[in-house]
């Protein structure tokens, strides 16, 4: 922040801060959040300003009133299926108006955009992360959907330390609600490097969670009249379209909020056919990024005359309003949110119309829509037929919600199992902790493969801009229809890169899980420009693949091993000096691990990789080669230099320091690429006596570091320490059980060594 900005902000109170950001004064409940901090639960009627209250209270405390006591990351969580773009854009506007856009980073982590890892590069920065609960909670469990296995520990570290989570409309999170609560309890029980808290927000004031109701002073004027529609099950979509056409008032917006993506697509098509001269927009998360962003902008700028059909996309995180709103019967918390879209801002003084209906029994509602979780909502709606109700009426209603969705146990033992990211580690998927099976999604892209009908062996995986989120169940059904269980019939199936050997292969329907990235032949269809994911379409899909793009930057110098080790240690000291948490022996361990992390690069296989590409390498051990000779090709598949580093440190106590735990240092050295952490297994096809490219009997040369450590030449025996019952599993188990460490602190220290390594390497990067 510039001095001018500080002088402008320091005298101002929260009311001026809030008014600058939003253009209006804060409500009493919003002021209370800024004065006292974010509590465990916030309950405010729909439209009462939950998002602004939570985000701006945290921002004020972080940048003005209590920066040292406020976590540096705000993790703002929307229910899966929400279009987080709206919330992301609103937060961006607030930061711009407050002059904080350069001081506070802002990242979108939803859908394919959740694969953007830029937010992990600056753990010392104040940041707001806006995303959906499937993306964020899976990363907080070290099993991020579509996240790299090697980067998962960094996501885990930053989301579980020095962060405050805000769950918007918590009752809509399914199993994720219990998981978020258990994660917070584990952070408090096992310890974090800096305080990390959680706040759950809801527009339902029925006391479903702990803590008192907020008692907001939001107005109750915006009204909506309740009326039931009774479409015949056999003509459900057609009769809904007719009813919406009759209810629509010219010059206003009509919203239809359905639970099923399939029914939403069908209703959208029916409205377009019946009203060709009136805009009809299909709004859901199953769009490619550019299409979704364009749609959100167009909705914000378009005149309010037409139809918007949405599937869960408007249940939270949007200020979109309609005079007429149709909702299918749903659990009470979802109904309250949908009702909040009707005449949301009181822009129709005569009130709006809230229409509702019971969807037909189908695969989307296996137990019947009027049963179970919806029973209380059904009773309340029928009792208020023809009544005009306000947001405050909905807030005060005492309607029993559904029971807690099933979620697997999540205690210290389960967290320790999730901490292991090794190949083949179990559990492999965080899905059961995060979302119901019917709500899980995958990511699909399309490539034009011409006559070949399949990807070239060296073709890269789809970039996130190419991807479209799609319901997992629908993609499985599509693969089975195309070619049976293995998806390999005449329809071409889907292709993915095997995580074990990196080769392209056909995907089997039964192996898909949340976050899998698949690629279809463009000729197969499955996507339409105006509708997004459309599994029944056979229209060829335009490919967004722009070809192989060489890196814009690379190492521009030959960097000696000793130089790189010294520079990484410098970066580690600098990083730990500005972050809370690692002090004393832990800070010493991070610095020493940074100083020793690449010892294993002394191995002949790694030195040959750096030198055999050409150029004029200098004498002595190298850490990095100069572009264009740094092609990264090793003579041995799977060779991991950090495994060699760990073996050198495990061999004897001659290097042990006075101020740091040697076991912790050794772990941090081994883990600095995310490949050698807990369980370490041979890769497929490795010969006996070889582990990650390191062979029994390999010898390392003597290595001396200019800071005084010396490691004599020695033979390597990679298998013994890492087998079950060996020294390595015991070492890691002891660190996880150490009350001064535990999984959250250990991952954070691991993250700091990795960040120091990235930054020391970046010192020598330049354009190529």
C-alpha positions, 0 to 999 in steps of 0.5 A, spaced: 500 500 500 502 506 498 503 512 503 497 516 500 493 510 501 495 509 508 493 516 510 487 515 506 485 509 510 487 510 517 483 515 519 476 512 516 472 507 520 468 501 517 462 505 515 466 509 510 470 503 508 464 499 506 461 505 503 467 506 499 466 499 496 459 498 495 456 505 495 451 504 501 452 504 508 453 497 512 447 494 516 448 493 523 450 486 523 455 487 517 458 493 522 458 487 528 462 483 523 468 488 522 468 490 530 468 483 533 471 478 527 467 473 523 463 468 528 462 461 527 455 462 524 452 468 521 444 467 519 441 473 515 435 473 510 436 472 503 438 479 500 441 481 506 448 482 504 452 476 507 457 476 502 459 483 503 458 483 510 463 477 511 468 479 505 469 486 507 469 485 515 475 480 513 478 485 509 477 491 513 480 487 519 486 485 515 488 491 512 486 496 517 484 495 524 487 488 526 492 485 520 496 481 525 490 478 528 487 476 521 489 470 517 492 472 510 487 468 506 480 469 505 477 462 502 470 464 500 466 458 499 460 457 494 456 450 494 458 446 488 454 448 481 454 455 483 457 460 478 462 463 482 464 468 477 459 473 480 462 473 487 469 473 484 467 479 480 464 483 486 470 482 490 474 485 484 470 491 484 470 492 491 478 491 491 478 496 486 474 502 489 478 501 495 485 502 492 487 495 494 487 491 488 495 491 488 495 489 495 490 483 495 490 478 490 484 475 488 483 468 485 477 464 482 477 457 484 471 453 481 470 449 475 476 448 470 479 455 473 480 451 480 486 448 476 490 454 476 495 454 481 498 461 481 495 462 488 500 457 491 506 461 488 505 467 494 504 464 501 506 471 504 501 475 500 494 477 502 489 473 498 482 472 497 480 465 494 473 465 491 471 458 489 466 452 490 466 447 495 468 441 491 474 444 488 476 447 495 474 442 500 477 436 496 484 441 496 484 441 503 483 434 504 490 433 499 485 430 494 484 436 489 479 434 484 483 435 477 489 437 482 496 435 480 498 429 485 505 433 486 502 440 488 496 437 492 501 438 499 501 445 497 494 446 496 493 443 503 498 447 506 495 454 504 488 452 505 489 449 512 494 454 515 493 462 516 486 462 512 479 463 514 474 459 511 467 462 509 461 457 507 456 461 503 449 458 504 452 452 508 446 447 508 447 446 501 454 443 501 451 436 502 457 432 505 461 438 505 458 441 511 460 436 516 467 435 512 468 443 513 466 442 520 471 436 522 476 439 518 476 446 523 475 441 529 482 437 527 485 444 525 484 446 533 486 439 535 492 438 531 495 445 531 496 450 525 502 455 524 497 461 524 490 461 526 485 458 521 478 459 522 471 457 519 464 461 518 458 458 516 453 462 513 445 461 511 439 465 509 435 460 514 434 462 521 431 455 524 437 454 528 440 448 524 447 450 527 450 453 533 450 460 535 444 465 535 441 468 530 444 475 527 437 479 528 439 483 522 436 490 520 434 488 513 428 491 510 422 486 509 419 490 503 420 486 497 414 481 497 413 475 493 406 471 492 406 464 492 403 460 487 403 452 485 403 449 478 401 442 477 404 440 470 402 433 468 408 428 469 407 426 462 407 433 459 412 436 465 416 440 461 411 443 455 406 445 461 412 448 465 414 452 458 406 454 457 405 456 464 412 461 464 410 464 458 403 466 461 406 468 467 411 472 464 410 480 464 414 484 458 419 488 460 421 484 466 425 477 467 423 470 469 427 465 472 426 458 472 430 454 477 430 447 476 434 441 480 436 437 474 441 439 468 437 435 463 430 438 465 433 445 465 436 443 458 429 441 455 425 447 458 430 452 455 429 449 448 422 449 449 422 456 451 426 458 445 421 454 441 415 457 444 418 465 444 423 465 438 423 473 439 424 473 446 431 472 449 432 465 453 438 464 457 440 457 459 445 458 466 449 452 469 456 451 470 457 446 465 460 451 460 467 452 457 470 458 461 470 463 455 462 461 454 461 462 461 464 469 462 461 471 456 454 469 459 455 472 466 457 479 462 451 479 458 446 477 463 449 483 467 448 488 461 442 485 458 435 488 459 431 485 464 426 482 459 426 474 457 427 468 460 433 465 464 433 457 466 438 455 471 440 448 474 443 450 481 447 456 478 443 461 482 442 457 489 448 462 492 453 467 490 448 471 485 444 478 486 440 476 479 433 478 480 426 476 477 419 478 477 417 471 476 421 465 479 419 458 478 422 453 483 422 446 483 420 443 490 427 442 494 430 442 501 428 448 505 435 452 504 435 451 497 428 454 496 429 460 501 435 462 496 431 461 490 425 465 493 430 470 494 431 471 487 424 473 486 423 481 487 430 481 490 431 488 491 424 490 491 424 493 484 417 491 483 413 495 488 407 491 486 411 484 488 413 478 484 410 471 483 414 465 486 411 459 482 413 452 485 412 445 482 413 438 484 418 435 479 416 428 476 419 422 479 425 420 475 432 418 475 433 425 478 428 424 484 429 417 486 425 417 492 419 422 490 420 429 490 414 430 496 418 425 500 424 426 505 428 432 505 422 436 501 416 434 506 417 440 511 418 445 505 412 442 501 407 443 507 410 450 508 408 452 501 402 449 501 400 453 507 402 459 504 398 458 497 396 465 495 400 469 500 405 475 499 411 473 503 418 477 505 425 475 506 424 476 513 418 471 513 422 466 510 428 467 514 423 466 521 419 460 518 421 454 522 421 448 517 425 442 518 431 441 514 433 434 511 438 430 516 445 431 515 448 427 509 452 421 510 459 423 510 465 418 512 469 419 518 474 424 518 479 424 524 486 424 525 487 417 522 483 419 516 487 425 515 494 421 516 491 417 510 489 423 506 496 426 508 499 420 503 499 422 496 504 417 494 502 413 487 497 408 489 495 411 496 488 410 499 483 413 499 484 415 492 478 420 492 475 425 496 469 425 493 465 421 499 467 427 504 465 433 499 459 431 495 453 427 494 455 422 488 449 425 484 453 431 484 460 429 482 463 432 476 468 431 471 472 435 466 471 434 458 475 437 452 474 436 445 480 436 440 480 435 432 483 429 431 481 428 424 482 421 421 486 418 426 480 419 431 485 419 437 491 423 440 498 423 438 502 420 443 506 427 445 499 431 445 499 435 451 493 434 456 487 439 455 488 446 458 483 449 463 480 454 457 478 448 453 475 444 459 467 444 460 465 441 467 460 435 466 456 431 470 459 425 472 453 420 471 452 423 464 459 422 462 459 415 464 452 413 461 455 416 454 461 412 455 457 406 456 453 408 450 458 409 445 462 402 447 460 399 453 464 399 460 470 401 456 468 406 452 471 404 446 466 403 441 465 406 434 463 413 438 470 413 439 469 414 447 474 418 451 481 419 452 485 421 458 493 421 460 494 415 465 497 417 471 502 412 472 506 412 465 503 418 462 501 415 456 494 416 452 489 411 453 481 410 452 477 411 459 473 406 462 466 408 465 467 405 471 474 408 473 472 415 472 471 419 479 470 427 481 475 431 477 478 426 472 480 430 465 477 427 459 478 428 452 473 427 446 474 427 439 470 433 436 466 429 431 463 426 437 459 432 439 457 433 446 457 441 447 453 446 443 455 454 443 449 456 446 447 450 451 454 448 453 454 440 455 449 437 451 450 429 451 445 428 446 448 432 441 452 430 435 454 436 432 461 437 431 464 441 437 469 446 435 476 445 438 479 450 442 486 447 442 491 452 440 497 447 439 503 446 443 506 452 446 513 452 448 515 455 455 516 463 454 521 463 460 527 458 462 533 458 465 538 462 462 544 460 465 549 454 468 547 454 475 552 450 480 549 446 485 553 449 491 550 456 488 543 454 488 543 451 495 546 457 498 540 461 494 535 457 496 537 458 503 537 465 502 530 465 500 527 460 505 530 465 511 527 471 507 520 467 506 520 465 514 522 472 516 515 475 514 510 469 515 507 467 522 509 460 525 515 457 523 520 460 529 526 457 533 528 450 531 522 449 525 525 455 522 532 452 522 529 446 519 526 450 513 533 453 512 537 447 513 532 443 508 533 449 503 540 448 504 541 441 502 535 440 498 538 438 492 544 434 494 541 428 490 543 432 484 550 430 484 548 423 482 551 421 475 544 420 472 542 427 473 549 430 472 549 427 465 542 429 464 544 437 465 550 436 461 549 431 455 544 436 451 549 440 449 552 447 450 558 449 454 557 447 461 562 449 466 566 444 471 563 442 477 557 439 480 551 443 476 544 444 479 541 447 472 542 447 465 542 453 460 536 454 455 536 451 450 540 445 453 535 444 459 531 439 455 529 435 462 531 428 458 533 423 463 537 416 461 533 413 467 525 413 467 522 416 473 529 418 476 528 422 482 534 426 485 530 428 491 530 420 493 538 420 493 538 427 497 534 423 502 538 417 502 544 421 503 541 425 509 539 418 512 546 415 512 549 417 519 549 423 523 555 427 521 551 432 518 546 433 524 545 440 526 545 443 533 538 447 532 534 443 528 531 436 528 534 432 523 528 427 521 524 434 520 530 436 515 530 430 512 523 429 510 523 436 508 528 435 503 525 429 500 518 432 499 520 438 496 517 436 489 511 432 492 514 425 489 517 422 495 513 424 502 510 418 505 509 411 501 514 411 496 513 405 491 517 403 484 513 406 478 510 401 473 515 397 469 521 398 474 526 393 474 528 389 481 532 393 485 530 400 482 526 405 486 524 411 482 530 410 477 535 409 483 538 402 483 541 398 488 549 399 488 549 406 485 554 411 488 554 418 489 561 422 489 563 426 495 559 433 495 561 439 500 557 445 501 560 451 502 557 452 508 561 446 511 557 440 510 561 434 507 558 428 504 563 422 502 562 418 496 558 412 498 553 406 495 546 407 495 541 402 497 534 405 496 529 399 497 531 398 505 529 405 508 522 405 504 519 398 504 513 397 509 516 397 516 523 401 514 526 407 517 522 412 512 515 410 514 517 410 522 520 417 521 514 420 517 509 417 522 513 420 528 513 427 525 505 427 524 504 424 531 509 430 534 504 435 538 509 441 535 508 439 528 502 434 526 499 434 519 498 441 518 504 444 520 508 439 517 505 441 510 506 448 511 514 447 512 514 443 506 510 448 502 515 453 505 521 449 502 518 448 495 517 456 495 524 457 496 526 452 491 521 456 486 524 463 487 531 461 487 530 457 481 526 464 478 532 468 479 536 465 473 529 465 469 529 469 463 525 470 456 527 464 451 
